[in-house]
């Protein structure tokens, strides 16, 4: 099951700390009907034909019963940008490092706060396993380890 915007809002940790999903900083502008747009955490130049690692502005925390798929927003896909990896396991905490490839012929500049990727939340049945890998609590761009 994919979470709707109302379910995402319900699951977010509000000012009373009741939710179990964290997206910080949260922006209502980024909330879509069945996804949340993640923004670029800084200015990045994407040269043609090269995989560039880009950090998200948002820090996310997924509970044990949610996973997320990342998809490049269509406005960037139309410019030749491809997201090469895009799955977030239950229990992940931190900023995400996006692997973006510019398939176009010219350099493309991403500016801080550009909405580049959609995060689609999925319900995980029997969610007992939590992510505890080497990218836990990531901040900024994290190179492959």
Backbone as CSV, one residue per row, in Angstrom:
resi,resn,N_x,N_y,N_z,CA_x,CA_y,CA_z,C_x,C_y,C_z
1,UNK,0.836,-1.174,0.000,0.000,0.000,0.000,0.889,1.249,0.000
2,UNK,0.548,2.198,-0.851,1.246,3.489,-0.900,0.496,4.466,-0.005
3,UNK,1.230,5.231,0.791,0.598,6.190,1.688,0.126,7.433,0.942
4,UNK,-1.061,7.888,1.276,-1.618,9.129,0.729,-1.074,10.313,1.509
5,UNK,-1.324,11.507,1.000,-0.850,12.718,1.682,-1.433,12.824,3.088
6,UNK,-2.694,12.442,3.263,-3.296,12.541,4.598,-2.669,11.532,5.557
7,UNK,-2.306,10.359,5.047,-1.654,9.359,5.900,-0.222,9.775,6.217
8,UNK,0.473,10.361,5.250,1.821,10.875,5.510,1.751,11.935,6.608
9,UNK,0.807,12.853,6.485,0.642,13.914,7.491,0.330,13.321,8.865
10,UNK,-0.507,12.309,8.909,-0.854,11.674,10.181,0.353,11.011,10.824
11,UNK,1.215,10.426,9.990,2.381,9.693,10.500,3.548,10.601,10.875
12,UNK,3.553,11.835,10.381,4.653,12.750,10.688,4.677,13.097,12.161
13,UNK,5.865,13.243,12.682,6.040,13.658,14.062,5.668,15.125,14.162
14,UNK,4.547,15.389,14.766,4.063,16.759,14.904,4.681,17.454,16.094
15,UNK,4.163,18.632,16.372,4.700,19.422,17.483,4.488,18.724,18.821
16,UNK,3.530,17.777,18.872,3.302,17.040,20.105,4.105,15.748,20.158
17,UNK,4.894,15.490,19.102,5.763,14.328,19.090,5.051,12.994,18.977
18,UNK,3.836,12.981,18.418,3.045,11.751,18.387,3.361,10.852,17.199
19,UNK,3.847,11.391,16.100,4.078,10.595,14.899,5.339,9.756,14.981
20,UNK,5.484,8.869,13.987,6.660,8.001,13.962,7.468,8.162,12.679
21,UNK,7.066,9.073,11.826,7.771,9.398,10.593,8.347,10.797,10.744
22,UNK,9.601,10.978,10.326,10.239,12.288,10.444,10.701,12.749,9.068
23,UNK,10.343,13.978,8.706,10.885,14.682,7.540,11.191,16.091,8.034
24,UNK,12.476,16.416,8.144,12.882,17.729,8.665,13.939,18.359,7.766
25,UNK,13.784,19.569,7.310,12.602,20.403,7.506,11.477,19.979,6.564
26,UNK,10.272,20.002,7.086,9.075,19.657,6.317,8.559,20.920,5.637
27,UNK,8.083,20.783,4.403,7.477,21.898,3.685,6.167,21.444,3.071
28,UNK,5.107,22.138,3.378,3.794,21.808,2.821,3.825,21.837,1.290
29,UNK,4.637,22.709,0.717,4.770,22.815,-0.739,5.270,21.505,-1.356
30,UNK,6.031,20.733,-0.612,6.612,19.481,-1.108,5.663,18.289,-0.987
31,UNK,4.579,18.456,-0.240,3.635,17.352,-0.053,2.789,17.180,-1.310
32,UNK,2.809,15.987,-1.871,2.042,15.650,-3.060,0.932,14.669,-2.673
33,UNK,-0.012,14.365,-3.574,-1.129,13.471,-3.218,-0.704,12.097,-2.694
34,UNK,0.402,11.534,-3.203,0.834,10.215,-2.746,2.363,10.127,-2.656
35,UNK,3.006,11.254,-2.376,4.465,11.276,-2.242,4.887,12.576,-1.579
36,UNK,6.180,12.675,-1.320,6.758,13.900,-0.776,7.984,14.228,-1.612
37,UNK,8.094,15.472,-2.083,9.240,15.899,-2.885,10.418,16.242,-1.979
38,UNK,11.544,15.594,-2.227,12.768,15.910,-1.494,13.540,16.983,-2.239
39,UNK,14.150,17.886,-1.468,14.876,19.018,-2.041,16.374,18.803,-1.960
40,UNK,17.075,19.504,-2.830,18.533,19.454,-2.872,19.080,20.259,-1.696
41,UNK,20.101,19.706,-1.023,20.655,20.330,0.165,21.694,21.404,-0.092
42,UNK,22.055,21.647,-1.331,23.049,22.661,-1.676,23.035,22.879,-3.175
43,UNK,23.987,23.655,-3.671,24.120,23.882,-5.113,25.038,22.807,-5.687
44,UNK,24.609,22.185,-6.778,25.376,21.125,-7.427,25.331,21.325,-8.933
45,UNK,26.435,21.014,-9.608,26.478,21.034,-11.072,26.548,19.585,-11.541
46,UNK,25.654,19.222,-12.457,25.624,17.876,-13.002,26.221,17.903,-14.408
47,UNK,27.476,17.465,-14.576,28.076,17.414,-15.911,27.434,16.301,-16.733
48,UNK,27.427,16.426,-18.050,26.846,15.386,-18.899,27.565,14.045,-18.719
49,UNK,26.772,12.966,-18.643,27.310,11.617,-18.644,27.989,11.151,-17.385
50,UNK,27.884,11.889,-16.300,28.604,11.551,-15.064,27.608,11.376,-13.920
51,UNK,27.867,10.401,-13.070,27.064,10.213,-11.856,27.559,11.204,-10.810
52,UNK,26.656,12.048,-10.352,26.987,13.046,-9.339,26.204,12.722,-8.072
53,UNK,26.893,12.699,-6.938,26.231,12.459,-5.653,25.744,13.784,-5.093
54,UNK,24.466,13.807,-4.730,23.785,15.026,-4.284,23.068,14.706,-2.976
55,UNK,23.199,15.563,-1.984,22.507,15.323,-0.713,21.144,16.015,-0.705
56,UNK,20.230,15.421,0.050,18.932,16.050,0.242,19.020,17.079,1.363
57,UNK,18.152,18.060,1.291,18.023,19.022,2.377,17.401,18.338,3.593
58,UNK,16.446,17.475,3.323,15.685,16.835,4.391,16.453,15.704,5.064
59,UNK,16.235,15.609,6.334,16.654,14.457,7.131,15.383,13.652,7.352
60,UNK,15.451,12.346,7.108,14.268,11.502,7.265,14.540,10.408,8.287
61,UNK,13.484,9.962,8.936,13.519,8.796,9.818,12.298,7.964,9.489
62,UNK,12.534,6.715,9.087,11.428,5.815,8.768,11.216,4.824,9.904
63,UNK,9.970,4.623,10.314,9.689,3.616,11.336,9.791,2.205,10.738
64,UNK,9.633,1.191,11.568,9.824,-0.193,11.128,8.779,-0.676,10.129
65,UNK,7.652,0.007,10.026,6.609,-0.457,9.108,6.496,0.390,7.835
66,UNK,7.498,1.236,7.556,7.508,2.024,6.327,8.838,1.882,5.596
67,UNK,8.755,1.755,4.276,9.911,1.833,3.387,9.571,2.918,2.367
68,UNK,10.556,3.343,1.593,10.295,4.392,0.609,11.038,4.103,-0.694
69,UNK,10.375,4.415,-1.784,10.967,4.368,-3.106,11.232,5.795,-3.535
70,UNK,12.376,6.038,-4.158,12.718,7.369,-4.664,12.612,7.355,-6.180
71,UNK,11.962,8.371,-6.731,11.821,8.521,-8.179,12.182,9.944,-8.547
72,UNK,12.881,10.110,-9.638,13.210,11.447,-10.128,11.919,12.147,-10.548
73,UNK,11.756,13.390,-10.187,10.573,14.145,-10.619,10.599,14.291,-12.135
74,UNK,9.431,14.248,-12.741,9.337,14.252,-14.203,9.937,15.504,-14.829
75,UNK,9.868,16.634,-14.135,10.439,17.864,-14.694,11.949,17.739,-14.888
76,UNK,12.626,16.971,-14.027,14.060,16.734,-14.198,14.306,15.601,-15.186
77,UNK,13.447,14.593,-15.181,13.558,13.509,-16.145,13.455,14.017,-17.576
78,UNK,12.626,15.012,-17.801,12.475,15.604,-19.137,13.729,16.347,-19.577
79,UNK,14.587,16.680,-18.615,15.861,17.339,-18.938,17.010,16.339,-19.038
80,UNK,16.685,15.044,-18.896,17.701,14.021,-19.044,18.350,13.560,-17.758
81,UNK,17.771,13.909,-16.617,18.332,13.486,-15.333,17.744,12.127,-14.949
82,UNK,18.623,11.203,-14.555,18.216,9.864,-14.152,18.704,9.622,-12.726
83,UNK,17.831,9.099,-11.884,18.196,8.689,-10.530,18.573,7.211,-10.598
84,UNK,19.795,6.859,-10.197,20.273,5.495,-10.397,19.971,4.548,-9.241
85,UNK,19.713,5.041,-8.061,19.390,4.190,-6.913,18.262,4.859,-6.155
86,UNK,17.373,4.075,-5.589,16.262,4.753,-4.952,15.383,3.917,-4.062
87,UNK,15.949,3.354,-3.006,15.133,2.640,-2.031,15.646,2.966,-0.643
88,UNK,14.714,3.218,0.280,15.070,3.533,1.669,14.413,2.477,2.561
89,UNK,15.236,1.759,3.306,14.742,0.686,4.169,14.086,1.215,5.437
90,UNK,13.191,0.408,6.025,12.628,0.760,7.329,13.746,0.986,8.340
91,UNK,13.571,1.977,9.188,14.551,2.256,10.234,15.664,3.198,9.832
92,UNK,15.734,3.582,8.538,16.795,4.501,8.123,16.601,5.850,8.790
93,UNK,17.735,6.485,9.172,17.743,7.842,9.724,18.852,8.619,9.040
94,UNK,18.561,9.830,8.613,19.601,10.704,8.075,19.189,11.406,6.798
95,UNK,20.139,12.165,6.256,19.947,12.764,4.942,20.232,11.680,3.911
96,UNK,19.611,11.807,2.754,19.818,10.833,1.685,20.826,11.366,0.683
97,UNK,21.670,10.473,0.182,22.579,10.808,-0.908,21.969,10.262,-2.185
98,UNK,21.696,11.148,-3.134,21.086,10.777,-4.409,22.175,10.600,-5.454
99,UNK,22.058,9.557,-6.260,22.992,9.301,-7.361,22.307,9.751,-8.648
100,UNK,22.652,10.944,-9.121,21.998,11.519,-10.299,22.949,11.503,-11.489
101,UNK,22.429,11.084,-12.648,23.208,11.086,-13.888,22.524,12.028,-14.872
102,UNK,23.312,12.927,-15.424,22.833,13.866,-16.441,23.054,13.214,-17.802
103,UNK,21.981,12.776,-18.438,22.067,12.140,-19.756,21.964,13.171,-20.880
104,UNK,21.802,14.444,-20.514,21.734,15.513,-21.510,23.115,15.893,-22.018
105,UNK,23.124,16.859,-22.939,24.380,17.282,-23.576,25.055,18.450,-22.859
106,UNK,24.339,19.120,-21.945,24.887,20.312,-21.290,24.887,20.150,-19.775
107,UNK,25.751,20.917,-19.118,25.776,20.945,-17.661,24.415,21.430,-17.152
108,UNK,23.984,20.868,-16.045,22.739,21.287,-15.416,23.041,21.647,-13.967
109,UNK,22.607,22.825,-13.549,22.842,23.276,-12.182,21.597,23.048,-11.343
110,UNK,21.780,22.415,-10.200,20.732,22.273,-9.199,21.014,23.273,-8.098
111,UNK,20.001,23.970,-7.679,20.134,24.962,-6.609,19.513,24.431,-5.321
112,UNK,20.079,24.833,-4.213,19.535,24.449,-2.912,18.032,24.720,-2.899
113,UNK,17.275,23.767,-2.403,15.818,23.786,-2.298,15.090,23.350,-3.565
114,UNK,15.809,23.065,-4.680,15.132,22.510,-5.853,14.524,21.166,-5.465
115,UNK,13.263,20.964,-5.837,12.583,19.689,-5.580,12.948,18.741,-6.723
116,UNK,13.760,17.740,-6.432,14.321,16.903,-7.501,13.814,15.460,-7.481
117,UNK,13.456,14.935,-6.319,13.086,13.528,-6.180,11.786,13.397,-5.399
118,UNK,10.959,12.433,-5.799,9.747,12.107,-5.047,10.027,10.910,-4.151
119,UNK,9.605,10.996,-2.903,9.716,9.878,-1.966,8.314,9.302,-1.797
120,UNK,8.173,8.037,-2.177,6.880,7.346,-2.114,6.964,6.349,-0.966
121,UNK,6.058,6.473,-0.003,6.085,5.632,1.191,5.225,4.392,0.996
122,UNK,5.768,3.239,1.411,5.082,1.959,1.292,4.953,1.319,2.673
123,UNK,3.797,0.738,2.928,3.577,-0.007,4.163,4.349,-1.319,4.086
124,UNK,5.043,-1.681,5.151,5.784,-2.935,5.225,5.042,-3.854,6.195
125,UNK,4.608,-5.004,5.700,3.905,-5.935,6.581,4.912,-6.662,7.455
126,UNK,4.516,-6.929,8.671,5.375,-7.634,9.625,6.731,-6.944,9.759
127,UNK,6.701,-5.601,9.862,7.932,-4.814,9.917,8.680,-4.972,11.214
128,UNK,9.574,-5.942,11.253,10.375,-6.176,12.465,11.834,-5.809,12.259
129,UNK,12.311,-5.890,11.020,13.714,-5.586,10.748,13.895,-4.109,10.483
130,UNK,14.949,-3.562,11.041,15.252,-2.152,10.870,16.622,-2.018,10.217
131,UNK,16.780,-0.973,9.390,18.062,-0.699,8.760,19.093,-0.370,9.832
132,UNK,20.260,-0.976,9.725,21.346,-0.659,10.660,22.672,-0.665,9.895
133,UNK,22.612,-0.263,8.637,23.790,-0.278,7.778,24.710,0.900,7.979
134,UNK,25.704,0.961,7.130,26.771,1.949,7.282,26.375,3.372,6.894
135,UNK,25.188,3.563,6.310,24.750,4.923,5.956,23.809,5.512,7.012
136,UNK,23.597,4.794,8.114,22.720,5.294,9.171,23.238,6.616,9.715
137,UNK,22.335,7.554,9.958,22.635,8.891,10.504,23.522,9.718,9.571
138,UNK,23.355,9.539,8.255,24.114,10.277,7.254,23.834,11.772,7.313
139,UNK,24.868,12.548,7.038,24.750,14.001,6.899,25.556,14.409,5.683
140,UNK,24.936,15.153,4.766,25.633,15.587,3.556,25.826,14.432,2.598
141,UNK,26.659,14.661,1.587,26.938,13.629,0.587,27.841,12.565,1.201
142,UNK,27.438,11.318,1.068,28.215,10.188,1.580,28.682,9.364,0.380
143,UNK,29.988,9.227,0.236,30.555,8.432,-0.847,30.320,6.953,-0.558
144,UNK,30.397,6.123,-1.595,30.282,4.677,-1.415,31.387,4.216,-0.475
145,UNK,31.049,3.290,0.373,32.040,2.809,1.354,32.526,1.438,1.000
